[in-house]
Amino acid sequence: MDKIRGVILAGGLGTRLFPSTKVTNKHLLPVYDKPMIYYPIQTMTNAGIDDILLVTGGNHAGDFLQLLGNGRDLGISRLNYTYQVGEGGIAAALSLAEDFADGGKICVILGDNVIHRNIRRAADDFRAQPKGAKILLKEVPDAQRFGVAEMKDGRIVRIIEKPQNPPSNLAVTGIYFYDAHVFDITRTLKPSGRGELEITDVNNAYLSEGTLTHDILEGWWTDAGTFESLHRASALVRDGGANLVD
């Protein structure tokens, strides 16, 4: 099966977590008993992905090197770093990983995503998938905060970014699998009304080509990008653990 390399997106200014993020990157804030960035790293290593690129930015990028070093203590065989200037959206940050991907498949995780169980099955399925992309969906009570999958007969027909009236409660989690074609797609994107290159447009491009698959993520999932969700993530980890492998 094909090798998958990992890309963790941990840039941005974290303005929703001011003033805490005036002194460090939001992905280094604690989620219960570990820095936030530890959780996406463990998600990847649990799935057998140990060649990882960390995309960061802002004024505190050096803090990651001080914390993570070469990543060996966390089960990473090779940890790479790259710096994003400014903020251009998730797809813009992803485009910085093209040289690292080297024509192969990648797993992309947003640095503030924390999950209960693991993505091993999805990763193995994508290793065997001939081409295209795979996304992970999760039922949520506040779907309007996320990209949302519109479903018909068990298949995705459209993904809508932050809809006021969501067509389902299935949010697109911040965990994505892509083949190398993703970089061709990002070069064609136009900024959205928010002035960003949207990852939803990437996923819809694969959908229109008929090469997008999906799974439903088992266990709980949360982001940790607001004070409310950061508190929720800490409580979930405290009460039930995270990145369980069984």
C-alpha positions in Angstrom: 0.0 0.0 0.0 1.1 3.6 -0.6 3.0 5.5 2.0 1.2 8.5 3.5 3.1 11.6 4.8 1.5 13.9 7.4 0.9 17.6 7.3 -0.2 19.5 10.4 -1.5 23.0 9.9 -0.7 25.1 12.9 -0.5 28.7 11.7 -2.8 31.6 12.1 -2.9 34.3 14.8 -5.4 32.6 17.1 -7.4 35.9 17.5 -10.4 34.1 19.0 -8.1 33.1 21.9 -6.7 36.5 22.7 -5.1 37.5 25.0 -3.6 34.0 25.6 -2.3 33.9 22.1 -0.4 37.2 22.4 2.4 35.2 24.1 2.4 31.9 22.2 0.8 30.1 19.2 -2.7 28.8 20.0 -1.6 25.2 19.1 0.8 25.3 22.1 -1.9 26.1 24.7 -2.8 23.2 27.0 -5.6 20.8 26.3 -6.0 19.2 29.7 -2.5 17.8 30.4 -0.7 18.2 27.1 0.0 21.0 24.5 -2.7 21.1 21.9 -0.2 20.1 19.1 0.5 16.8 20.7 -3.0 15.5 19.8 -2.8 15.7 16.0 0.7 14.3 16.2 -0.5 11.3 18.1 -3.5 10.9 15.7 -1.0 10.6 12.9 1.5 8.3 14.6 -1.3 6.0 15.7 -2.2 5.6 12.1 1.3 4.7 11.1 2.2 8.2 9.7 5.5 9.2 11.1 7.0 11.5 8.4 5.4 14.9 9.3 5.5 18.5 8.1 4.4 21.2 10.5 3.2 24.4 8.9 3.2 27.3 11.2 3.5 31.1 11.2 3.1 34.2 13.3 5.4 35.6 15.9 5.9 32.4 18.0 6.8 29.8 15.4 10.1 29.1 17.1 8.2 27.9 20.2 7.4 24.7 18.2 11.0 23.9 17.7 11.7 24.4 21.4 8.8 22.1 22.4 9.0 19.4 19.7 12.7 19.3 18.6 13.1 16.6 16.0 10.0 14.8 17.1 11.6 11.5 18.1 10.2 11.6 21.6 6.7 11.6 20.1 7.3 8.7 17.7 8.1 10.8 14.6 10.8 9.5 12.4 11.2 12.8 10.5 9.8 16.1 11.5 9.9 19.0 9.1 8.9 22.7 9.6 7.8 25.3 7.2 6.7 28.9 7.7 3.5 30.5 6.4 3.7 34.3 5.9 0.4 35.9 6.7 -3.0 34.2 6.7 -4.6 32.9 3.5 -6.8 30.1 4.6 -6.3 26.4 5.1 -5.8 25.6 1.4 -3.1 28.3 1.1 -1.2 26.7 4.1 -1.6 23.3 2.5 0.0 24.5 -0.7 3.3 25.0 1.2 3.5 21.2 1.5 3.9 20.4 -2.2 7.7 19.8 -2.1 7.3 17.7 1.1 4.6 15.5 -0.4 7.0 14.7 -3.3 4.2 13.4 -5.5 2.8 11.1 -2.9 -0.3 10.9 -0.7 -0.7 13.1 2.4 -2.9 13.2 5.5 -3.7 16.8 6.6 -4.9 17.6 10.1 -5.7 21.0 11.5 -3.6 21.6 14.6 -6.6 22.3 16.9 -8.4 19.0 16.2 -8.7 16.5 19.0 -10.3 13.1 18.6 -11.4 10.3 20.9 -10.4 7.3 18.9 -8.2 6.9 15.9 -8.0 7.1 12.1 -6.2 3.9 11.4 -8.9 2.4 9.3 -9.4 5.5 7.2 -5.7 5.8 6.7 -5.4 2.1 5.6 -8.4 2.6 3.2 -6.8 5.6 1.7 -3.5 3.9 1.2 -5.3 1.3 -0.9 -7.5 4.0 -2.7 -6.1 4.4 -6.3 -6.5 8.2 -6.4 -8.5 11.1 -5.1 -9.3 12.2 -1.6 -11.0 11.1 1.6 -12.6 13.2 4.3 -14.0 12.3 7.7 -17.4 13.4 8.8 -18.9 13.7 12.3 -22.4 14.4 13.5 -22.4 17.7 15.5 -25.0 19.9 17.1 -23.6 23.1 15.7 -23.0 22.3 12.1 -23.2 25.9 11.0 -19.7 26.4 12.4 -18.2 24.0 9.9 -18.2 22.8 6.3 -21.3 20.6 6.1 -21.9 17.6 3.8 -25.2 17.5 1.9 -26.1 13.8 1.5 -28.3 11.8 -0.8 -28.6 8.0 -0.6 -25.5 7.8 1.6 -23.3 9.8 -0.8 -22.0 13.3 -0.5 -23.6 15.6 -3.2 -22.2 18.9 -2.0 -20.2 20.5 0.8 -21.2 23.9 2.0 -19.0 26.1 4.0 -20.6 27.4 7.3 -24.2 27.3 6.1 -26.8 29.3 8.0 -29.3 26.4 7.4 -27.2 23.2 7.3 -28.6 20.5 5.0 -27.4 17.8 7.5 -25.6 17.6 10.9 -22.5 16.0 9.3 -19.6 18.4 9.7 -16.4 17.9 7.8 -13.7 17.4 10.4 -10.3 18.9 10.1 -8.8 15.6 8.9 -8.3 15.1 5.2 -6.5 12.7 2.9 -5.3 13.8 -0.5 -3.3 12.5 -3.5 -0.8 14.8 -5.2 -3.5 16.3 -7.4 -4.5 18.5 -4.5 -1.7 20.9 -5.3 -3.0 21.3 -8.9 -6.4 22.1 -7.4 -5.1 24.7 -4.9 -3.4 26.6 -7.8 -6.8 27.1 -9.4 -8.6 28.4 -6.3 -9.9 32.0 -6.0 -10.3 33.7 -2.6 -13.7 33.4 -1.0 -15.7 36.2 0.5 -13.5 35.9 3.5 -10.5 36.5 1.4 -9.2 33.0 2.0 -8.5 29.9 -0.1 -11.1 27.5 1.3 -10.5 23.8 1.9 -14.2 23.2 1.1 -13.5 24.3 -2.5 -10.7 21.7 -2.6 -13.0 18.9 -1.4 -15.8 20.0 -3.8 -13.3 19.8 -6.7 -12.5 16.2 -5.8 -16.3 15.6 -5.4 -17.0 16.9 -8.9 -14.3 14.6 -10.3 -15.9 11.6 -8.6 -12.8 10.7 -6.5 -13.9 11.9 -3.1 -14.7 9.2 -0.5 -15.7 9.6 3.1 -16.0 7.8 6.5 -17.8 8.7 9.7 -15.3 9.4 12.5 -15.9 7.2 15.5 -15.9 8.6 19.0 -16.0 12.2 19.9 -14.3 15.0 17.9 -13.8 18.7 18.7 -11.7 21.6 17.6 -10.1 23.8 20.3 -10.0 27.1 18.5 -12.3 29.1 20.9 -12.3 29.4 24.6 -15.5 27.3 24.7 -14.2 24.5 22.5 -10.8 24.6 24.3 -12.6 24.1 27.6 -14.8 21.3 26.0 -11.7 19.5 24.6 -10.0 19.6 27.9 -13.0 18.1 29.7 -13.4 15.4 27.0 -9.8 14.4 27.3 -10.0 14.4 31.1 -13.1 12.3 31.2 -12.5 9.8 28.4 -9.0 10.1 27.0 -8.0 10.9 23.4 -6.5 9.1 20.5 -7.5 5.7 21.8 -6.0 2.9 19.7 -8.3 0.0 20.5 
